[in-house]
Amino acid sequence: MSNWEYALTYWKGCCAVCGRPPGLWHTLAMDHWIPLANPDCPGTVPTNIIPLCHGVDGCNNSKGDKAPNIWLTQRYGPKKAKISPRRTAKEISS
C-alpha cells in the first residue's frame, strides 16, 4: 500500500480536516501536512501525508504551503488550531 493509499484508508476517503468526501465541486489532494518547503518537513512519509479537499472552498486551496498551526488558526480560530492533525475530522470541524 502506498503512502497515499494508506492516508485515504486512514481518513476513510474524506478530507482530514473538514471531513468532506470527494464530490461534484471538489476532489481530494495529497497534502504534506508539514510542507516540503519547511526545513522540519519529514518528507513524503505516511505520518506527513493527508488528504485535503481541493476545489470550491477547499482546505487544500487555502492551506498551500502554510505551516499547519498558522493555517488552522487562520481558517478555524486559535482554539481549533491546537487540535492534532491525527484526530478525526469531526473533532477538528465541530
C-alpha positions in Angstrom: 0.0 0.0 0.0 1.4 3.4 -1.0 1.6 6.3 1.5 -1.4 8.0 -0.4 -3.5 4.8 -0.2 -2.7 4.5 3.5 -3.8 8.1 4.1 -7.0 7.6 2.2 -7.8 4.5 4.1 -6.9 6.1 7.5 -9.1 9.1 6.8 -11.9 7.0 5.2 -11.7 8.7 1.8 -12.5 12.1 3.2 -10.7 15.4 3.9 -8.6 15.0 7.0 -9.6 18.5 8.3 -13.2 19.2 7.3 -14.4 15.7 6.6 -15.8 16.3 3.1 -15.8 13.3 0.7 -14.9 13.9 -2.9 -17.8 15.4 -4.7 -19.0 17.3 -7.8 -17.2 20.5 -6.9 -14.0 19.1 -5.3 -11.6 16.2 -5.2 -9.1 15.0 -2.6 -5.5 16.2 -2.9 -2.4 14.6 -1.4 -1.1 17.2 1.1 2.1 17.3 3.1 0.8 18.3 6.5 4.2 19.9 7.2 5.0 21.5 3.8 8.0 20.3 1.8 9.4 23.9 1.9 9.6 23.7 5.7 13.0 22.7 7.0 11.3 20.5 9.6 9.4 18.5 7.0 9.9 14.7 7.4 9.2 14.2 3.7 6.7 12.1 1.9 6.1 9.6 4.7 2.7 8.2 6.0 2.7 10.4 9.0 3.0 13.6 6.9 0.6 12.7 4.1 -3.1 13.7 4.5 -6.0 14.0 2.1 -7.4 17.6 1.9 -10.4 18.6 -0.2 -9.4 20.6 -3.3 -11.9 22.8 -5.2 -14.6 25.2 -4.3 -13.6 26.5 -0.8 -11.3 23.5 -0.4 -8.9 23.1 2.5 -6.0 22.3 0.2 -6.7 25.5 -1.8 -6.4 27.7 1.3 -3.6 25.8 3.1 -1.0 25.9 0.3 2.5 25.8 1.8 1.5 27.3 5.2 2.5 25.7 8.4 -0.4 23.7 9.8 -0.8 25.7 13.1 -0.8 29.0 11.2 -3.3 27.8 8.6 -5.6 26.2 11.2 -5.6 29.4 13.2 -6.5 31.4 10.1 -9.2 29.0 8.9 -10.8 27.9 12.2 -9.5 30.1 15.0 -7.0 29.7 17.8 -8.9 27.0 19.8 -9.2 24.6 16.9 -5.6 25.3 15.8 -4.4 23.3 18.8 -6.1 20.1 17.6 -3.7 17.4 16.4 -3.9 16.5 12.7 -4.2 12.9 13.7 -7.6 13.4 15.4 -10.8 12.8 13.5 -12.2 15.3 11.0 -15.3 15.6 13.2 -13.2 16.9 16.2 -11.5 19.4 14.0 -14.5 20.9 12.2 -17.1 20.8 15.0 
